[in-house]
């Protein structure tokens, strides 16, 4: 077993303070969200009226904003107080919103390639509610040619009947939000489930035969220790999932942790610093690799790289279109990025008026699209140069030569005739690197 105390991660030449401060750390889109605005919504509507770009796949994201509890680190739009009638009203709105999108010229003759049920907690819904929702969505846009259906779940919301219903929906990739195996750490972070529920739910999922089961962990949670992290890695290996996703804890402004920091006048979050989190993830990656897993992104390892994919992620990072439905959800169509209204009441009301509930948007140009796909694909650890020359007519090794040269001289990446490849230490802190590739007008600390 690798010695955790000996695991180190070299600092980047552009590194800053390693303390975990409040705010967004991870780059999930480009340009950053705060450049999006209501004044650009009309540009999104114009994009929806255009036909699809040749060869661009179409995906669907469905946001389920209901949870048993709100985790202290959660920054998504979630509700813990909605009754069955309110949930039913929301499900009807989801189906209706998709119907409105289905009439847009951008759909063309495309079939859905990927579907992702995120939250919140999709598994909060009952088996009956899930069946109602998916049958309604399929009537609008058939799932005949869907290659991957991902479904997020919280172990404590599952039972044997519901797990079977989720598989019957057509889910191919079940993602368990375990986060940690310690009941103390789970309780300290406001998680609704306990460790014993993980094992029961995982056994049910294995028994019904999901093609892929993913396990989520978070490094650096409240009151987590190195001893606890060693146990998390060991217990994950014992479960033997097809895929493991490990996030490093960040503390966005709209979390309970931040609110407590603000009340106490604290600037540093009460979680592990970034150096510790990177060391922990590096250790986990090494242990999983020793057992046959392969690292294929900044967060993900897979057991069978030929047959275990995360098509939703890869497709989005390579510029596919995405219909995002639900309160506060994100989508992007024909280079127009958008986010829906952030409260469930206005969301349902707007959809029931046969209008799209878009709050803010931004349509990007080809240069911004190039940067977006380049920085997101760097999070995979390897960028194929040919893909960009064929799609954009640009050699990214030349386009970003100055920055790439700096990191190559420091030994954090290599550039050859085929690809740009990051070493492990660079991959573990790649989000720090990405800002260097932003266009000048988009550089800064703020991402949200």
C-alpha positions in Angstrom: 0.0 0.0 0.0 1.3 3.5 -0.9 2.4 5.5 2.1 0.0 8.4 2.3 2.4 10.6 4.3 5.0 10.3 1.6 2.5 11.3 -1.2 3.3 14.8 -2.4 2.1 17.0 -5.2 4.4 19.5 -6.8 3.2 23.0 -6.8 2.5 24.8 -10.1 4.6 27.9 -11.0 1.3 29.8 -11.0 0.2 28.5 -7.6 -1.3 30.8 -4.9 -2.4 30.4 -1.3 -3.3 26.8 -0.6 -5.9 27.5 2.1 -9.5 26.6 1.1 -11.3 29.9 0.8 -15.0 30.6 -0.1 -15.9 30.8 -3.7 -15.8 28.6 -6.9 -12.6 26.8 -7.6 -13.4 24.4 -10.4 -13.9 25.4 -14.0 -17.1 23.8 -15.3 -17.8 26.0 -18.3 -16.4 28.9 -20.4 -16.8 31.8 -20.5 -17.4 32.0 -16.7 -21.0 32.2 -15.6 -21.0 35.8 -14.4 -20.6 36.9 -18.1 -24.0 35.4 -18.8 -27.0 37.7 -18.4 -30.7 38.4 -19.1 -29.8 40.7 -21.9 -28.5 37.8 -23.9 -31.6 35.6 -23.7 -32.8 36.7 -27.1 -29.6 35.4 -28.6 -30.4 32.0 -27.2 -33.9 32.0 -28.7 -32.3 32.9 -32.1 -29.9 29.9 -31.7 -32.9 27.6 -31.0 -34.5 28.6 -34.3 -31.4 27.5 -36.3 -30.9 24.0 -37.6 -28.4 21.7 -35.9 -24.7 21.9 -36.7 -23.5 18.9 -38.7 -22.2 16.0 -36.5 -23.1 17.6 -33.2 -24.8 15.2 -30.8 -27.8 16.1 -28.6 -28.1 15.4 -24.9 -30.6 16.0 -22.2 -30.1 17.1 -18.6 -33.0 16.7 -16.2 -32.8 18.5 -12.8 -34.6 17.0 -9.9 -34.3 19.6 -7.1 -35.7 17.6 -4.2 -33.7 16.2 -1.2 -34.3 14.8 2.3 -31.7 17.2 3.7 -29.5 20.0 2.4 -25.9 19.0 2.8 -23.7 21.7 4.3 -21.4 21.8 1.2 -24.3 21.8 -1.3 -24.6 24.8 -3.7 -27.3 23.5 -6.0 -30.9 24.5 -6.1 -32.7 22.0 -3.9 -35.9 21.8 -1.8 -36.5 19.7 1.3 -40.1 20.8 1.9 -42.2 19.9 -1.1 -45.2 17.6 -0.9 -46.4 15.1 -3.4 -48.7 17.6 -5.2 -45.9 20.1 -5.6 -43.6 17.4 -6.9 -46.2 16.2 -9.4 -46.7 19.8 -10.6 -42.9 20.0 -11.2 -42.8 16.7 -13.1 -45.5 17.9 -15.4 -43.5 21.1 -16.0 -40.4 19.2 -16.9 -42.3 17.2 -19.5 -43.9 20.4 -20.9 -40.6 22.2 -21.0 -39.1 19.4 -23.1 -42.1 19.6 -25.4 -41.4 23.3 -26.0 -37.8 22.5 -26.8 -38.7 19.6 -29.1 -40.4 22.0 -31.5 -37.2 24.0 -32.0 -35.4 23.9 -35.3 -32.1 23.0 -33.6 -33.4 19.4 -32.9 -33.7 18.6 -36.6 -33.8 14.8 -37.1 -31.4 14.2 -34.2 -32.1 11.6 -31.5 -30.9 11.9 -27.9 -27.4 10.5 -27.4 -27.2 10.9 -23.6 -29.5 11.6 -20.7 -28.5 12.7 -17.3 -30.7 12.9 -14.2 -29.1 15.2 -11.7 -30.0 17.0 -8.5 -30.8 17.5 -5.8 -31.6 13.8 -5.5 -33.2 12.1 -8.4 -33.7 9.0 -6.3 -35.8 11.1 -3.9 -38.7 10.4 -6.3 -40.8 7.3 -5.8 -40.8 4.5 -8.3 -44.3 5.6 -9.5 -43.1 9.2 -9.9 -40.0 8.1 -11.8 -42.1 6.0 -14.2 -44.5 8.8 -14.8 -41.7 11.3 -15.6 -39.7 9.0 -17.9 -42.7 7.8 -19.8 -43.7 11.5 -20.3 -40.2 12.5 -21.5 -40.0 9.5 -23.9 -43.3 10.5 -25.5 -41.8 13.9 -26.3 -38.3 12.8 -27.5 -37.9 9.0 -27.8 -35.0 7.3 -26.2 -34.6 4.7 -29.0 -31.0 5.6 -29.8 -29.8 6.8 -26.4 -26.3 5.5 -25.7 -26.1 6.4 -22.0 -28.6 7.3 -19.2 -27.0 8.4 -16.0 -28.9 8.7 -12.7 -27.6 10.2 -9.5 -28.8 8.6 -6.3 -28.5 9.0 -2.5 -28.2 5.5 -0.9 -30.7 6.2 1.9 -33.5 7.0 -0.6 -33.3 3.6 -2.3 -35.2 0.3 -1.7 -35.1 -2.9 -3.7 -38.3 -2.0 -5.7 -37.1 1.5 -6.6 -33.7 0.2 -7.7 -35.4 -2.2 -10.1 -37.6 0.6 -11.4 -34.6 2.8 -12.1 -33.1 0.0 -14.1 -36.4 -0.5 -16.0 -36.3 3.2 -16.9 -33.3 2.4 -19.1 -30.6 3.8 -16.8 -27.2 2.5 -17.8 -25.0 4.4 -15.4 -26.0 4.6 -11.7 -24.0 7.1 -9.7 -23.9 6.6 -5.9 -23.3 9.8 -3.9 -21.5 8.0 -1.0 -19.0 10.8 -0.4 -17.6 9.2 2.8 -17.9 5.9 4.6 -17.7 7.4 8.1 -21.1 8.0 9.8 -19.4 10.8 11.9 -18.2 12.6 8.8 -21.5 12.1 7.0 -23.4 13.6 9.9 -21.0 16.5 10.3 -21.5 17.4 6.7 -25.3 17.2 6.8 -25.6 14.0 4.6 -29.0 12.2 5.0 -27.6 8.6 4.6 -25.4 6.5 6.8 -22.8 3.9 5.8 -25.0 0.8 6.4 -27.4 2.1 3.8 -24.6 2.3 1.2 -24.0 -1.5 1.3 -27.7 -2.5 1.1 -28.3 -0.1 -1.8 -25.1 -1.2 -3.6 -26.1 -4.9 -3.4 -29.5 -4.2 -4.8 -27.9 -2.3 -7.7 -25.5 -5.1 -8.5 -28.3 -7.6 -8.4 -30.4 -5.9 -11.1 -27.4 -5.6 -13.4 -26.7 -2.0 -14.2 -24.0 -1.9 -16.9 -22.0 0.7 -14.9 -22.0 1.7 -11.3 -20.1 4.8 -10.2 -19.2 5.7 -6.7 -18.7 9.4 -5.7 -16.3 10.4 -2.9 -15.3 13.9 -1.7 -11.8 14.5 -0.4 -11.5 17.1 2.4 -15.0 17.1 4.0 -15.7 18.7 7.4 -13.9 16.7 10.1 -12.2 14.3 7.7 -8.8 13.0 8.7 -6.0 11.1 6.9 -6.9 7.9 8.7 -10.5 8.3 7.6 -9.4 8.9 4.0 -7.3 5.7 4.1 -10.4 3.8 5.2 -12.5 5.5 2.4 -10.1 4.3 -0.2 -9.9 0.8 1.2 -13.7 0.4 1.4 -14.2 1.8 -2.1 -11.8 -0.9 -3.4 -13.7 -3.5 -1.5 -17.0 -2.5 -3.2 -15.2 -2.9 -6.6 -17.3 -0.4 -8.6 -16.9 0.1 -12.3 -16.0 3.8 -11.9 -14.9 6.0 -9.0 -15.3 9.8 -9.1 -13.4 11.7 -6.5 -14.1 15.4 -6.0 -12.0 17.8 -4.0 -14.1 19.9 -1.6 -14.8 23.5 -2.5 -16.9 25.9 -0.6 -19.0 28.1 -2.9 -20.7 31.2 -1.5 -24.3 29.7 -1.3 -23.4 26.8 1.0 -24.2 26.4 4.7 -20.4 26.2 5.4 -19.9 29.6 3.9 -22.8 31.1 5.8 -21.2 29.8 9.1 -17.8 31.3 8.0 -19.4 34.6 7.3 -21.2 34.7 10.7 -17.9 33.9 12.4 -15.9 36.3 10.3 -13.6 33.5 9.1 -11.9 33.7 5.7 -10.6 30.1 5.6 -13.0 27.3 5.3 -12.9 24.6 8.1 -12.0 21.9 5.6 -8.7 20.4 4.4 -6.4 22.8 2.4 -5.8 22.2 -1.3 -2.4 20.6 -0.9 -3.9 18.0 1.5 -6.9 17.3 -0.8 -4.6 16.8 -3.8 -2.3 14.5 -1.8 -5.4 12.4 -0.8 -6.7 12.1 -4.3 -3.2 11.2 -5.6 -3.0 8.5 -3.1 -6.5 7.2 -4.0 -5.6 7.2 -7.7 -2.4 5.2 -7.1 -4.2 2.6 -5.0 -6.9 2.2 -7.6 -4.4 2.0 -10.4 -2.6 -0.8 -8.5 -5.9 -2.8 -8.7 -6.4 -2.3 -12.5 -8.2 1.0 -12.7 -7.2 3.7 -15.1 -7.3 7.5 -14.5 -9.2 9.2 -17.3 -9.9 12.6 -15.9 -9.1 15.0 -13.0 -11.8 13.2 -11.0 -12.4 9.8 -12.5 -10.9 6.3 -12.6 -12.5 3.4 -14.4 -11.9 -0.3 -14.1 -12.4 -1.3 -17.8 -11.5 1.6 -19.9 -12.7 0.0 -23.2 -16.2 -0.6 -21.9 -16.6 1.9 -19.1 -17.2 5.4 -20.4 -18.8 8.6 -19.2 -20.2 9.7 -22.5 -22.3 12.6 -21.1 -19.1 14.3 -19.8 -17.0 13.6 -22.8 -19.7 14.7 -25.2 -20.3 18.0 -23.4 -16.6 18.8 -23.2 -16.3 18.2 -26.9 -19.1 20.7 -27.8 -22.3 18.7 -28.0 -25.7 20.4 -27.6 -27.5 19.9 -24.3 -31.1 20.6 -23.5 -31.2 21.5 -19.8 -34.6 21.3 -18.2 -35.7 22.1 -14.7 -35.3 24.8 -12.2 -31.9 26.5 -12.3 -30.6 24.0 -14.9 -28.0 24.7 -17.5 -28.0 24.0 -21.2 -26.2 24.9 -24.4 -27.5 24.8 -28.0 -25.8 26.1 -31.2 -23.2 27.8 -29.0 -25.8 29.5 -26.9 -25.4 28.8 -23.2 -28.3 29.4 -20.9 -29.6 28.9 -17.3 -33.2 28.6 -16.2 -34.9 30.7 -13.5 -33.7 29.8 -10.0 -37.0 29.3 -8.1 -39.5 26.6 -8.5 -42.6 28.8 -8.4 -41.6 31.1 -11.4 -40.2 28.1 -13.2 -43.5 26.2 -13.1 -45.6 29.3 -13.8 -43.5 30.2 -16.9 -43.6 26.7 -18.4 -47.4 26.5 -17.9 -47.6 29.7 -19.9 -46.0 27.9 -22.8 -42.8 29.9 -22.4 -39.2 28.8 -21.8 -38.1 29.7 -18.3 -34.6 31.0 -19.2 -33.1 33.5 -16.8 -29.7 34.3 -18.3 -27.7 33.3 -21.4 -24.6 33.9 -23.5 -24.0 33.0 -27.1 -20.3 32.4 -27.7 -18.3 32.8 -30.9 -15.9 30.3 -32.5 -12.9 31.5 -30.7 -14.6 31.2 -27.3 -15.9 27.8 -28.3 -12.3 26.8 -29.1 -11.1 27.9 -25.7 -14.0 26.3 -23.9 -13.4 22.9 -25.4 -9.6 23.1 -25.0 -9.7 24.0 -21.3 -12.4 21.4 -20.5 -10.6 18.6 -22.4 -7.4 19.5 -20.4 -9.4 18.1 -17.4 -9.2 14.7 -19.2 -5.4 14.9 -18.9 -4.9 14.5 -22.7 -5.9 16.7 -25.6 -5.7 15.4 -29.1 -4.3 18.1 -31.4 -6.0 16.6 -34.5 -9.4 17.1 -33.1 -9.0 20.8 -32.9 -7.3 21.2 -36.3 -10.2 19.3 -37.9 -12.9 21.2 -36.1 -11.5 24.7 -35.7 -8.7 24.8 -38.2 -6.3 25.6 -35.3 -3.3 23.8 -33.9 -3.8 24.3 -30.2 -0.1 23.6 -29.5 0.6 26.8 -31.5 -2.4 28.8 -30.4 -1.5 28.3 -26.7 2.2 27.8 -27.2 3.5 30.3 -24.7 1.5 28.9 -21.7 2.1 25.3 -22.8 5.8 26.0 -23.1 5.9 27.4 -19.5 4.3 24.3 -18.1 6.4 22.0 -20.3 9.6 23.5 -19.1 8.5 23.0 -15.5 7.8 19.3 -16.3 4.0 19.4 -15.8 3.0 18.4 -19.3 4.4 17.2 -22.7 3.6 18.3 -26.2 4.2 15.9 -29.1 3.0 15.7 -32.6 -0.3 14.0 -31.6 -1.3 15.4 -28.2 -0.8 17.5 -25.1 -0.6 15.3 -22.0 -0.6 16.4 -18.4 1.4 14.5 -15.7 -0.4 13.4 -12.6 0.6 16.4 -10.4 -0.7 18.8 -13.1 -3.9 16.9 -13.5 -4.7 17.1 -9.8 -4.6 20.9 -9.9 -5.5 21.5 -13.5 -8.2 24.0 -12.7 -5.5 26.3 -11.5 -3.9 26.1 -14.9 -7.0 26.7 -17.0 -7.3 30.4 -16.3 -4.0 30.9 -18.1 -5.7 29.8 -21.3 -8.7 32.1 -21.0 -9.1 35.1 -23.3 -7.8 38.3 -21.7 -11.4 39.6 -21.2 -12.4 36.6 -19.2 -9.5 36.3 -16.8 -10.1 36.8 -13.1 -11.0 34.9 -10.0 -14.8 34.9 -10.2 -16.4 31.9 -11.9 -20.1 31.9 -10.9 
